[in-house]
Amino acid sequence: MADEIDKFIGARIAERRADRGLTQQGLAMRAHLSKSILSKVECGQRPASPELVAACARALGVMPADLLGQPYIDKLRADQLDVLIQPIREALNLHNLGLDPDVRPRPLDRLADERDRISLLVHQTDLKAAAVDLPAVMAEAIAVAHASGHPAAWALLAGLDRVAFNITAKFGFHDLSLVAASRAEYACERAQDPSLAAMAKWMHAIACLRSGEFDTGKRLHAVSLRYMEDAEDGVERDAATGQMHLAAALLEVRRGSADVAAGHLDEAERYAGLTGDVTPQRWLGADPPEERPTDRIGFRARGVHWYVFGPTNVAAHRISALADQNDHAKAVRVGESLRIPTGWPPMRAGQVHIDLARSHLWTGRDDAAFRSLLDAQRVAPQQTRYHPQVRETVVQLRKRERQSRGTLSHFAEWVGI
């Protein structure tokens, strides 16, 4: 077990640093970090925060996933999930090839039903089921889009690209998630819908957040907001704009611009006051945010934004932003006042528990940190199992425990430590 723990993020940073011929002081200066903090991370005395990982990755010229150890191939193979990625990769490569005569697609409304079903699987974090079904539906959608050229068909395909973006990122294939974002941009150009085009830029910005390209992400965010200026007024526009401000807030935190990030959070909160909590169930329910009875497929295509937006998600992003600023005590206080509504998507609820586990850990509340991890496991097991932040928290809990606890040992084994 000790050997497995020692292979984690701090040790990888030290290994890559040595490969580059850098001392701790040299890397700290390049990454604009304290040498003391870097030393503690490398020797496992302090957990590696996402912003520290991104800073070290930029300074070392590697991807953050390289330092995180993603994707966790051994665990994916053990769970027989690695074989699901290649069909998604192949489906994403079909976008520019035109109509495949061997594909017999179903009507657009049937494909919209399939898109909705698979999207719900992702929000419920049933990632394996979504990954199994996605490639075939995507191939049909590509065929329809190229055959008809109809904007609704391209919009539908963009929604499936969004699903691929989520699945590949959650399994740790961040390069492939960037491909999915670029495919969504291609489809959205042909959908001729400014709010969908903004969604694609938002996806690209999120990919930049994960890869540590914060300045590029900021520029993409600015483009997405310009697109939203041409979108129709209504809840859909407000939810999309607010969600983009949430992404911008995290980008600014990672860039070290806390005041700018706070402004984006405040702006998102203003939009949340207009929309209330918007969830997939609300997009697809009997009382959708916007009624479009004459263009149901078009509405559903635009509804594939599937933004989980509103006061609850703004509070969740405040927790994440505070944790990234190392204000973990305040993050815990925000978490204690947050009441996750019934029916809120497990994908987002699980992330809240994962973020709170990190803040509990940093404030010395190890038992609370572990309870938050168990909450994340309960509501979003597949997402929790492959999340690098979960692994880093577990590593620190194992290092700090005075005696081995069976439940923590079993949890560590479950996530692959």
N, C-alpha and C positions, 0 to 999 in steps of 0.2 A: 504493500500500500504506500509506504514512504517513497519508493521509487516512482510510483505513478504520480503522486502529488508533486514531486520535484520536477516532473516534466511539464508543469503548467506554465502559465504566461510569463512569469518573472524569469524562469529558467530559459525560455525561448528568447526573450529579449537579450539576456546575457549571452546566449549562444550566437545570435545574429550580430550582436555588438562585437564579439570577439572575431567573427568572420570578417567584419569590416575594419579590424585593427583599431578599434576605438576603445578608449578607457571610459569608465563611468562618467568622469568629468567631461570628456569629449562628447559623449552622446547627450548628456544633460544639457550642455551648451547648445548643441545642434537642435535639440527638441524643446529648448526653452523651459527646462524643468529644473527643479532642485536636485542636486546630486544626492542629498540625503534621502529624498523620497525615492529616487530611482534605485538607490542601494537597497532600501527596505523592500521595494517591490521585487528586485532580482533575487534577494535571499528569502523571499516568502514571508517577511514580517508584515507586509502591507498588501492588500488586494490591489490588483491593477484595474484602475478605472477605465471606462471606454475612451475618455479624452486622453489619458496617458498612453494607452495603446495606440491611438491614432497619431499622437505626436511622435512616438518612437518609430512607428511605421514610416511616417514621412521622412524622418531623419535618417532612417536606415535604408530607404528606397525599396521597401517591401509593402505588400498589402497587409492591412490589419488582420485579415483572416490567417495570414501566415503566422503571426504571433499568437493568435487565438487557437491555432491548431485545426481550424475548420477547412473543409468539412470533416466531420468525425467519421471517417470512412469505416474504421473497424466496427463502430457501433451501428452504422447504417447497414453494413454487410450482415452483421448479426441479426438485425431486424428485417433483413431482406428488402431494404428500401433503396439501396444504391442502384438496383436494376430499374427503378422507376424514373431515374433522372435522364437516362439516355433517350427514351422516347419523347420526353418534353423538349430536350435539346433538338432532336430531329424535327419535331413539329414547329419549333421556332424558326428553323432553317427553311421551312417551306414558304414563308411569307412572300418572297419575291419571285417565286417560280411560276406563278400563274395557275391556271386551272389544271388540275390533275384528272385526266379522263377516267382513271380507275376509282375515283371517289364519287359515291352517289349520296349527296347530302340530303338531309331532311329539310323540310320547309323552315323558313327563318323563325317562325314563332315556336316551333319545336326546339330549335337550337337555343332560342332564348330561354325556354324552360330548363334546358340542360345547363346553360350558363348560370342561371339562378341557383340551381341545385348544387352545382360544384362550388360556386362562390359561398354558399351557406356552409358547405363542408369545411371550407377554409376558415371561416369565421368561428366555426365550432371546433377548430383545430383538429379535425379528422383529416390530417394531411395525407395520410396514405391513401385513403379512399379517393380524395380529390386528385392525387397524382396518377392513380390508376386510370381514371376516367377522362382526364383532361386531353391527352394527345389526340385521341380519335375525334372528339368534338371539335378541337381546334382545326384538324384537317378538314372537317366538313365546313367549318366557318370560313376557312381560307378559300375553299372551292366556291362557296356562295358569293363571297366578296368579289373574287375575280370574275366570276361568271356574270353577276348582275351589275357590279360597280355601284350598287346602291349605298348611299351614306349610312343607312341603318345597318347594313351588313358589315361595313367596316367598323362601325361603332360597336357592334356585337363582338367582332374579333378583338377589338381593343380591350374589351372587358375580359376576354379569355387570356390576353396577354397579361392583364393585371393579376389574374389568378396564378399564372406561371411565375410572375414576379414574386408573389408572396410565398409560394411553395418553395421555390429554389432558394430564396433568402433564408427561410426558416430552417432548411436543411443545411445551410452553410455554403451554398454554391453562389457566392456573391457575384462572381464574374458572369455567371449565367443569368442572374437576376438583372444585371445591367443590359444584357442582350434582350431580355424580355421588355425592359423599359424602352429600348430603342425600337423594338418591333411595335410597341404601342404607339410611339411617336409616328411611325410610318402609317399605321392604320388610322390614327386620328387626323392626319393630314387629309385623308380621303373621306373621313366621316363629316368633315366640314362643320364641326361643332366646336365653338371656342372653349366651352367648359370641358369637353373631352380632351381637347388639345392641352388645356391647362393641367388636366389630370396626368397626362403623359409626362409633362415637364416636372410635375410634382414627384412622380415615380423616379424620374432621373435624379432629382435633387435628393431624394431619400437614399438612392444608391450612392450618391456622393457623400452623404452623411456617414454611411457605413464604411466607405473606403477611405475616409479622411480627407476628401477633396472639398473642403469647406468653402473656399472662395468660389469654386465652380458651382457648388450647390447654391450659393447665394445668388449668383447670376441667373441660374435656372429659375429660382424662385421669383426673381423680378420679371422674367419672361412670362411665367405662369399667371402672375397678377395682371399683366397687360392683356393676356388672353381673356381673363375673367371680366374685364371692362366691357367686352362685347357680348357677354352672356345675358340671357333673359333674366329679368328680376324675379326673385322668388326664393323659396327655401333652398332649392338646389344650389343656386348661385351663392347664397349666404353660407351654406354648409361647406361648399367647396373652398370658398375664400377663407373661411375660418380655419379649415384644416391646413391650408397652405401656410397660414401664419403660425400654426403649431409647429410645422416642420421647420420654418424659418427660425423659430425660437431656439430649437435644439441646435441648428447650424450655428447660430450666433453664440450660444453658450460654448460650443466646441471651439469657436474662433476666439474666445476670450472676451466677447463683447456682451457682458451681463446686462448692461443698461438697455442695449438694443433688443436683446432677447426678452427682457421684461416688457418692452413696448409691444412686441409681437404677441406675447401672451395676453396682454391687456386688450389688444385689438381682437384676438380670437375670442376672448370672453365677451366682448361686445356683440360679436356675431352670434355667439352661443345664446345670448339673451333673446335674440330674434328667432332662433330656430328651435330651441329646446333640444332635448336629446334625440338625435336622428340615428337610427339603427337599421340594419338590413331588414328587420321585420317591418319597420315603418315604411321603408321604400316599397316593399312588396305587399303590404297588407291591404285591408279593405279601405283604409284611410291613408293613402300615400301622401307625401308632403306636397305634391302637386298633381292635380288631376289632369290627365291628357287622354281623354277617352277616344279622340279621333286618331291617335297615333300611339297605341299601347306599346307596340314593339319599340318605337322610337323612345318612348318614356323609359321603358325597361333598359334599353341600351344606355341611356344617359344615367339611369339609376344604378348602373354598374359602377359608378363612382364608389358606391357602397361605403362612403365615408361614415365612420363611427364618430359623429361629431355632436357637440353640445356641452353643457356645463360639466358633465362627468368627465368627458375626455380632456377638457381644458385643465381640470384639477389633476388628472392623471399625468398630463404633460408637465404641470408645475412640479410634481414629485420628481419626475425624471430630470427636469432642468435643475432643480435644487440639488439633486444628488450629483449631477455633473459638475456643479459649482462647489462641491464638497460641503454644502450646507445641509448635512444629513439630519441634524436635529429638527430643522424646520420641515424637511421632507417628511419626517415621521409625523410631525404635528398635522401636516396637511393630510397625510394618509389616515390618521386617526379620525379626522372629521369627514372623510370621504365615505359616502354610502353608495356602493355600487348597486344600481337598480336591477331588479329582477328582469331577466331576459337580455341583459347587456351581453354582447358577444364574448364568449370565453377567450377569444384571441386577445382582446384588450384587457379583460379582467386578469388573465394570467400574467400579462406584462406588468400590470400594477403591482401584483404580489411579488414578482421578481424584482422590480425596482425597490419596493419596500424592504425586501430581504437584504438588499445591499446596504440601505441606509441603517437598518437595525444593526447590521454587522459593524458598520463604521462607528456607531454610537455605543458599542459594547453590549448590545442586547442580543446575545447569541441565541437564546431560547426563542425570542420573538423572530429573529431572522429565520430560524429553522421552521417555525410555524408558518411563516409567509411562504417558504419554499413548498411546504406541504399543501398550502392553499393553492399555490400555482399548479402543483401536480394534480390536485383534485379537479380543478376547473379546466385545465389545458395541458393534459399529460404529454402529448407528443411535442408540443411547443417547448415545454419545460425540459424535456429529456435532451434536446439538442441545442439548448441556449447557452452560449459561452458565459454569460453573466451568472447563470446558475452554477456552472462548474467552478467558476472562480470563488463564488460565495461558499460552496461546499468545501473547496480546498482549504479556505481560511478557517472554516468551522472545525475541520478535522485537525488542523495544526494547533488550534487553540483549545480543543477539548482536553480536560484533565484526565479523563479516562474514556475509553471507547464505549460509545452508546450504540446499542444494537440498531435502533431506528435510524440514526444518522449513518451508520455503516451500510445499512441496507439501501438507504437513499443514494449514498455515494456510489454504490455498486450499480444501482439502477441507471444513473446518468453516465456511467462508464469510467468512474474513478477507482 
